Amino acid sequence: MKIDLFIPCFIDQFRPQTGFNIVKVLEKAGCKVNYNTEQTCCGLPAFNAGHWDEAFEVGEKLLKEITPDRNLVCASSACVGMIRNSYDLLFQNSSYHNRFRQLQQKTFELSEFLVDVMKVENVGSKMSGKAVYMDTCTALNDCKIKQQPRTLLKNVEGLELIDFEKQDECCGFGGNFSLNNPELSVHLGNKKIEYIQATNAAYIISTDFSCLMHLEAIINKRNLNLTVLHIADVLAEGI
């Protein structure tokens, strides 16, 4: 299957190796990956800040760069949620109406694409250690993604996946929320890390690197023995 790949801004700028790991995992699953190097952003930051004209321009660029009759795989539920849900508000009565509607039906987060579309639950990954999977607000609420990443991670040879208390609470990132409410954002992040520390896990795994980056800053500040990993980084191990 030939698919288009969308790399989120945070991964592109701060963890490019994760982008390469996404390609590695998709190719192992049997996909031929097409990546448009001109792509930039889905428009989410501008949209959430209330700058809808700018969000329209950025989203318009994406619509022109992506082939809507192919599946679009994205390593961020936040970007997937933006395309699936918020593009309605930007493009509904525009000349892009049919194009964005078609794209909405074919846009998937990495784990749900592997499990729900490709019917792949085990890519042959190997990684030792104890880990927690952290749900993100956008994955749970905007995209209804919960079981798919857990299914993939439970099939990683050597990885022990542990539940932790209050898994559905926000980590405190929330995009602009963390900038406008830094004290509360850090407080929520610290609470999340405390719940995870109680499990003695070595790794925090999630679908959204933006949330992981927020927790990583707190972890580094407190000099804790915890490592954050995007799910693609885990799935790429040993394949």
Sine and cosine of phi, psi and omega as CSV:
sin_phi,cos_phi,sin_psi,cos_psi,sin_omega,cos_omega
0.00,0.00,0.76,-0.65,0.08,-1.00
-1.00,-0.02,0.77,-0.64,-0.03,-1.00
-0.76,-0.64,0.37,-0.93,0.17,-0.99
-1.00,-0.10,0.56,-0.83,0.00,-1.00
-0.90,-0.43,0.73,-0.69,0.10,-1.00
-0.90,-0.44,0.86,-0.51,0.01,-1.00
-0.99,-0.13,0.87,-0.49,0.00,-1.00
-0.89,0.46,0.42,-0.91,-0.05,-1.00
-0.82,0.57,-0.71,0.70,-0.08,-1.00
-0.89,0.45,-0.66,0.76,0.02,-1.00
-0.93,0.37,-0.69,0.73,0.00,-1.00
-0.85,0.52,-0.66,0.75,-0.11,-0.99
-1.00,0.02,-0.56,0.83,-0.17,-0.99
-0.89,-0.46,-0.36,0.93,-0.01,-1.00
-0.59,-0.81,0.88,0.47,-0.08,-1.00
-0.86,0.50,-0.46,0.89,0.01,-1.00
-0.87,0.50,-0.52,0.85,0.05,-1.00
-0.89,0.46,-0.60,0.80,0.06,-1.00
-0.87,0.49,-0.68,0.73,0.05,-1.00
-0.91,0.41,-0.58,0.82,0.03,-1.00
-0.93,0.38,-0.55,0.83,0.06,-1.00
-0.87,0.49,-0.72,0.69,0.03,-1.00
-0.87,0.49,-0.69,0.72,-0.01,-1.00
-0.86,0.52,-0.71,0.71,-0.03,-1.00
-0.92,0.38,-0.70,0.71,-0.01,-1.00
-0.90,0.44,-0.65,0.76,0.04,-1.00
-0.91,0.41,-0.61,0.79,0.05,-1.00
-0.89,0.45,-0.52,0.85,-0.01,-1.00
-0.98,0.17,-0.08,1.00,0.07,-1.00
0.98,-0.22,0.28,0.96,-0.02,-1.00
-0.99,-0.12,0.54,-0.84,0.20,-0.98
-0.98,-0.18,0.89,-0.45,-0.19,-0.98
-0.99,-0.11,0.81,-0.59,0.11,-0.99
-0.94,-0.33,0.83,-0.56,0.00,-1.00
-0.82,-0.57,0.87,-0.50,0.03,-1.00
-1.00,0.08,0.93,-0.38,-0.07,-1.00
-0.94,0.35,-0.16,0.99,0.02,-1.00
-1.00,0.07,-0.15,0.99,-0.05,-1.00
-0.92,0.39,0.45,-0.89,-0.01,-1.00
-0.76,-0.65,-0.94,0.35,-0.17,-0.98
-0.53,-0.85,0.39,-0.92,0.04,-1.00
-1.00,0.08,-0.24,0.97,0.00,-1.00
0.98,-0.20,0.00,1.00,-0.08,-1.00
-0.86,0.51,-0.74,0.68,-0.02,-1.00
-0.85,0.53,-0.70,0.71,0.01,-1.00
-0.92,0.39,-0.64,0.77,0.00,-1.00
-0.88,0.47,-0.74,0.67,-0.03,-1.00
-0.92,0.38,-0.44,0.90,0.02,-1.00
-0.99,0.12,-0.07,1.00,0.02,-1.00
1.00,-0.01,0.10,1.00,0.00,-1.00
-1.00,-0.06,0.96,0.28,-0.14,-0.99
-0.95,0.32,-0.48,0.88,0.06,-1.00
-0.90,0.43,-0.69,0.72,0.04,-1.00
-0.92,0.39,-0.62,0.78,0.03,-1.00
-0.89,0.46,-0.62,0.79,0.04,-1.00
-0.88,0.48,-0.71,0.71,-0.02,-1.00
-0.89,0.46,-0.68,0.74,-0.01,-1.00
-0.93,0.36,-0.68,0.73,0.03,-1.00
-0.90,0.43,-0.61,0.79,0.05,-1.00
-0.87,0.50,-0.67,0.74,0.03,-1.00
-0.87,0.49,-0.69,0.73,0.01,-1.00
-0.89,0.45,-0.69,0.72,-0.01,-1.00
-0.87,0.48,-0.53,0.85,0.01,-1.00
-0.97,0.22,-0.43,0.90,-0.09,-1.00
-1.00,0.00,-0.35,0.94,-0.09,-1.00
-0.98,-0.19,0.59,-0.81,0.06,-1.00
-1.00,0.05,0.95,-0.32,-0.16,-0.99
-0.94,0.34,-0.24,0.97,0.03,-1.00
-1.00,0.00,0.06,1.00,0.13,-0.99
-0.94,-0.35,0.44,-0.90,0.11,-0.99
-0.92,0.40,0.65,-0.76,0.08,-1.00
-0.95,-0.31,0.87,-0.49,-0.01,-1.00
-0.96,-0.28,0.75,-0.66,-0.06,-1.00
-0.76,-0.65,0.67,-0.74,-0.01,-1.00
-1.00,-0.03,0.72,0.70,0.05,-1.00
-0.27,-0.96,0.85,-0.52,0.05,-1.00
-0.93,0.36,-0.41,0.91,0.03,-1.00
-0.90,0.44,-0.70,0.71,0.03,-1.00
-0.93,0.37,-0.65,0.76,0.03,-1.00
-0.88,0.48,-0.69,0.72,0.03,-1.00
-0.89,0.46,-0.60,0.80,0.04,-1.00
-0.88,0.47,-0.74,0.68,-0.04,-1.00
-0.93,0.37,-0.70,0.72,-0.06,-1.00
-0.94,0.34,-0.64,0.77,-0.19,-0.98
-0.95,-0.31,-0.71,0.71,-0.15,-0.99
-1.00,0.03,-0.32,0.95,0.06,-1.00
-0.90,0.43,-0.38,0.93,0.12,-0.99
-0.82,0.57,-0.68,0.73,-0.07,-1.00
-0.96,0.26,-0.42,0.91,-0.05,-1.00
-1.00,0.00,-0.63,0.78,-0.23,-0.97
-0.87,-0.50,0.06,1.00,-0.18,-0.98
-0.84,0.54,-0.64,0.77,-0.02,-1.00
-0.92,-0.40,0.59,0.81,-0.01,-1.00
-0.92,-0.38,0.05,-1.00,0.05,-1.00
-0.94,0.34,-0.18,0.98,0.00,-1.00
-1.00,-0.08,0.13,0.99,-0.12,-0.99
-0.80,0.60,-0.82,0.57,-0.06,-1.00
-0.91,0.41,-0.59,0.81,-0.04,-1.00
-0.92,0.38,-0.69,0.72,-0.03,-1.00
-0.96,0.28,-0.53,0.85,0.07,-1.00
-0.89,0.46,-0.67,0.75,0.02,-1.00
-0.91,0.41,-0.66,0.75,0.00,-1.00
-0.92,0.40,-0.62,0.78,-0.01,-1.00
-0.83,0.55,-0.62,0.78,-0.05,-1.00
-0.97,0.24,-0.22,0.98,-0.09,-1.00
-0.86,-0.51,0.25,0.97,0.00,-1.00
-0.98,-0.20,0.79,-0.61,-0.09,-1.00
-0.68,-0.73,0.56,-0.83,0.21,-0.98
-0.97,0.26,0.46,-0.89,-0.13,-0.99
-0.78,0.62,-0.78,0.62,-0.10,-1.00
-0.93,0.37,-0.63,0.78,0.01,-1.00
-0.95,0.32,-0.51,0.86,0.07,-1.00
-0.91,0.42,-0.72,0.69,-0.01,-1.00
-0.88,0.47,-0.74,0.68,-0.11,-0.99
-0.99,0.17,-0.73,0.68,-0.14,-0.99
-1.00,0.08,-0.55,0.83,-0.07,-1.00
-0.99,-0.14,-0.80,0.60,-0.03,-1.00
-0.99,0.16,-0.25,0.97,-0.03,-1.00
0.87,0.50,0.60,0.80,0.03,-1.00
-0.95,-0.30,0.83,-0.55,0.02,-1.00
-0.91,-0.41,-0.21,0.98,-0.01,-1.00
-0.61,-0.79,0.90,-0.43,0.00,-1.00
-0.99,-0.17,0.10,0.99,0.03,-1.00
1.00,0.04,0.39,0.92,-0.04,-1.00
-0.96,0.27,0.48,-0.88,0.05,-1.00
-0.68,-0.74,0.80,-0.60,0.02,-1.00
-0.33,-0.94,0.77,-0.64,-0.04,-1.00
-1.00,-0.09,0.60,-0.80,0.11,-0.99
0.74,-0.68,0.17,-0.99,0.04,-1.00
-0.99,-0.11,0.68,-0.73,-0.05,-1.00
-0.58,-0.81,0.41,-0.91,0.18,-0.98
-0.91,-0.40,0.56,-0.83,0.19,-0.98
-0.99,-0.13,0.79,-0.62,-0.02,-1.00
-0.97,-0.24,0.91,-0.41,0.14,-0.99
-0.91,0.42,0.56,-0.83,0.13,-0.99
-0.94,-0.34,0.39,-0.92,-0.04,-1.00
-0.86,0.51,-0.68,0.74,-0.03,-1.00
-0.93,0.36,-0.60,0.80,0.03,-1.00
-0.90,0.44,-0.74,0.67,-0.04,-1.00
-0.94,0.33,-0.76,0.65,-0.19,-0.98
-1.00,0.01,-0.63,0.78,-0.05,-1.00
-1.00,0.03,-0.55,0.84,-0.12,-0.99
-0.89,-0.45,-0.14,0.99,0.00,-1.00
0.85,0.53,0.64,0.77,0.01,-1.00
-0.98,-0.19,0.88,-0.47,0.03,-1.00
-0.62,-0.79,-0.80,0.59,-0.12,-0.99
-0.99,0.15,-0.53,0.85,-0.12,-0.99
-0.84,0.54,-0.78,0.63,0.00,-1.00
-0.90,0.43,-0.57,0.82,0.02,-1.00
-0.91,0.41,-0.63,0.78,0.04,-1.00
-0.86,0.51,-0.72,0.70,0.00,-1.00
-0.91,0.42,-0.68,0.73,-0.07,-1.00
-0.94,0.34,-0.55,0.84,0.02,-1.00
-0.92,0.38,-0.30,0.96,0.02,-1.00
-0.99,-0.17,0.16,0.99,0.11,-0.99
-0.99,0.13,0.89,-0.46,-0.05,-1.00
-0.88,0.47,0.81,-0.58,0.06,-1.00
1.00,-0.03,-0.15,0.99,-0.04,-1.00
-1.00,-0.07,0.79,-0.61,0.07,-1.00
-0.98,-0.21,0.92,-0.40,-0.05,-1.00
-1.00,-0.09,0.81,-0.58,-0.12,-0.99
-0.88,-0.48,0.65,-0.76,0.12,-0.99
-0.99,0.14,0.40,-0.92,0.07,-1.00
-0.65,-0.76,0.24,-0.97,-0.11,-0.99
-0.93,0.38,0.64,-0.77,0.10,-0.99
0.81,0.59,0.81,0.59,-0.07,-1.00
-0.91,0.42,-0.41,0.91,-0.08,-1.00
-1.00,-0.02,0.10,1.00,0.06,-1.00
-0.98,0.19,0.53,-0.85,-0.02,-1.00
-0.91,0.41,0.57,-0.82,0.04,-1.00
-0.99,0.15,-0.23,0.97,0.04,-1.00
0.97,-0.24,-0.06,1.00,-0.03,-1.00
-0.96,0.27,-0.98,0.18,0.10,-1.00
0.90,0.44,0.45,0.89,0.05,-1.00
0.89,0.46,-0.87,-0.49,-0.01,-1.00
-0.88,0.47,-0.38,0.92,0.02,-1.00
-0.84,0.54,-0.68,0.74,-0.03,-1.00
-0.92,0.38,-0.45,0.89,0.03,-1.00
-0.98,0.18,-0.61,0.79,-0.05,-1.00
-1.00,0.10,-0.37,0.93,-0.03,-1.00
-0.71,-0.70,0.89,0.46,-0.14,-0.99
-0.88,0.48,-0.63,0.78,-0.04,-1.00
-0.92,0.40,-0.71,0.70,0.03,-1.00
-0.92,0.40,-0.62,0.78,0.02,-1.00
-0.86,0.51,-0.73,0.69,0.00,-1.00
-0.92,0.38,-0.62,0.78,0.03,-1.00
-0.86,0.51,-0.73,0.68,0.01,-1.00
-0.90,0.44,-0.62,0.78,0.05,-1.00
-0.89,0.45,-0.67,0.74,0.02,-1.00
-0.90,0.44,-0.65,0.76,0.03,-1.00
-0.89,0.45,-0.68,0.73,0.02,-1.00
-0.87,0.50,-0.70,0.72,-0.02,-1.00
-0.92,0.40,-0.59,0.81,0.03,-1.00
-0.89,0.46,-0.68,0.73,0.04,-1.00
-0.88,0.48,-0.65,0.76,-0.04,-1.00
-0.95,0.32,-0.64,0.77,0.01,-1.00
-0.86,0.51,-0.52,0.85,-0.02,-1.00
-0.90,0.43,-0.30,0.96,-0.01,-1.00
-1.00,-0.01,-0.19,0.98,-0.09,-1.00
0.90,0.44,0.42,0.91,0.06,-1.00
-0.95,0.31,0.48,-0.88,0.03,-1.00
-0.99,-0.13,-0.37,0.93,-0.10,-0.99
-0.77,-0.64,0.60,-0.80,0.18,-0.98
-0.92,-0.39,0.86,-0.50,-0.06,-1.00
-0.90,-0.44,0.64,-0.77,0.03,-1.00
-0.44,-0.90,0.13,-0.99,0.03,-1.00
-1.00,0.02,-0.25,0.97,-0.12,-0.99
-0.85,-0.53,0.92,-0.40,-0.04,-1.00
-0.93,0.36,-0.43,0.90,0.01,-1.00
-0.87,0.48,-0.70,0.71,0.04,-1.00
-0.92,0.39,-0.65,0.76,0.02,-1.00
-0.90,0.45,-0.62,0.79,0.00,-1.00
-0.90,0.43,-0.61,0.79,0.06,-1.00
-0.87,0.49,-0.74,0.68,0.01,-1.00
-0.93,0.37,-0.58,0.82,0.00,-1.00
-0.88,0.47,-0.61,0.80,0.03,-1.00
-0.89,0.45,-0.65,0.76,0.03,-1.00
-0.93,0.36,-0.67,0.74,0.03,-1.00
-0.86,0.51,-0.72,0.70,0.00,-1.00
-0.91,0.40,-0.63,0.78,0.02,-1.00
-0.89,0.46,-0.62,0.79,-0.04,-1.00
-1.00,-0.05,-0.03,1.00,0.03,-1.00
0.83,0.56,0.76,0.65,-0.03,-1.00
-1.00,-0.05,0.43,-0.90,-0.01,-1.00
-1.00,-0.03,0.92,0.38,0.01,-1.00
-0.69,-0.72,0.60,-0.80,0.02,-1.00
-0.84,-0.55,0.74,-0.68,0.05,-1.00
-0.99,-0.11,0.64,-0.77,-0.04,-1.00
-0.63,-0.78,0.75,-0.66,0.18,-0.98
-0.93,0.36,0.52,-0.85,-0.06,-1.00
-0.85,0.52,-0.51,0.86,0.02,-1.00
-0.90,0.43,-0.57,0.82,0.02,-1.00
-0.90,0.43,-0.59,0.81,0.02,-1.00
-0.95,0.30,-0.72,0.69,-0.04,-1.00
-0.91,0.41,-0.42,0.91,0.00,-1.00
-0.98,0.18,-0.24,0.97,-0.03,-1.00
-0.93,0.36,0.81,-0.59,0.13,-0.99
0.99,0.16,0.11,0.99,0.00,-1.00
-0.95,-0.31,0.00,0.00,0.00,0.00
